[in-house]
Amino acid sequence: MPIFEYRCDDCGASFEKLMRRDETDGLECPACGQKHLTQQFSTFAAHAGSPAARAAAPACPSGMCSNPAFCGRN
């Protein structure tokens, strides 16, 4: 099942929900209980492993990343 990200139009709270796409009936904000929600674009899914995203990532402050597979800077 995918994780969907939502933002409440009433209180501004953001949250994630693990569910099927057809399970959106009855979905409400966990902070205020309202049902006025906007589904957000998941940036993780869009560029998680792309070479362009790694090239655009800022360099580690130390100059040496602790996880070279993550940022590709080493």
C-alpha positions in Angstrom: 0.0 0.0 0.0 1.3 3.5 -0.8 1.7 6.3 1.6 -0.3 9.5 0.8 0.5 12.9 2.1 -2.2 15.4 2.9 -2.5 19.0 4.2 -5.6 20.2 6.1 -7.2 23.2 4.4 -8.7 24.3 7.8 -5.8 24.1 10.3 -2.8 23.6 8.0 -1.6 20.4 9.6 0.3 18.0 7.3 0.2 14.2 7.7 0.8 10.9 6.0 -1.6 8.0 5.6 -0.8 4.5 4.5 -3.8 3.3 2.5 -5.2 2.3 -0.8 -6.3 5.0 -3.2 -10.0 3.9 -2.9 -10.0 4.3 0.9 -10.2 8.1 0.9 -13.9 8.1 2.1 -14.1 9.3 5.7 -10.5 10.6 5.8 -10.1 13.4 8.2 -7.3 15.6 9.7 -5.9 14.0 12.9 -5.3 17.4 14.4 -8.7 19.1 14.0 -11.0 16.3 12.6 -12.0 18.3 9.5 -12.4 16.6 6.1 -11.2 19.5 3.9 -7.9 17.9 2.8 -5.6 18.5 -0.1 -3.4 15.7 -1.3 0.3 16.8 -1.5 2.9 15.9 -4.1 5.3 13.4 -2.6 8.8 14.7 -3.4 10.5 11.5 -2.1 8.8 9.4 -4.7 9.7 11.9 -7.5 13.4 12.0 -7.2 14.6 9.5 -4.6 17.3 7.9 -6.7 17.7 10.1 -9.7 21.2 11.2 -10.7 19.9 14.8 -11.2 18.7 14.9 -7.6 22.0 13.6 -6.3 23.9 16.2 -8.4 21.7 19.0 -7.1 22.1 18.0 -3.5 24.3 20.3 -1.4 27.7 19.0 -0.4 28.2 17.6 3.1 29.6 20.3 5.4 32.6 18.1 6.4 33.3 17.3 2.7 32.9 13.6 3.4 29.5 12.1 3.5 28.8 9.3 6.0 26.6 7.5 3.5 28.2 7.8 0.0 25.3 5.8 -1.6 22.9 8.5 -0.4 24.4 11.6 -1.8 27.1 10.4 -4.2 29.6 13.0 -3.1 32.5 10.7 -2.2 
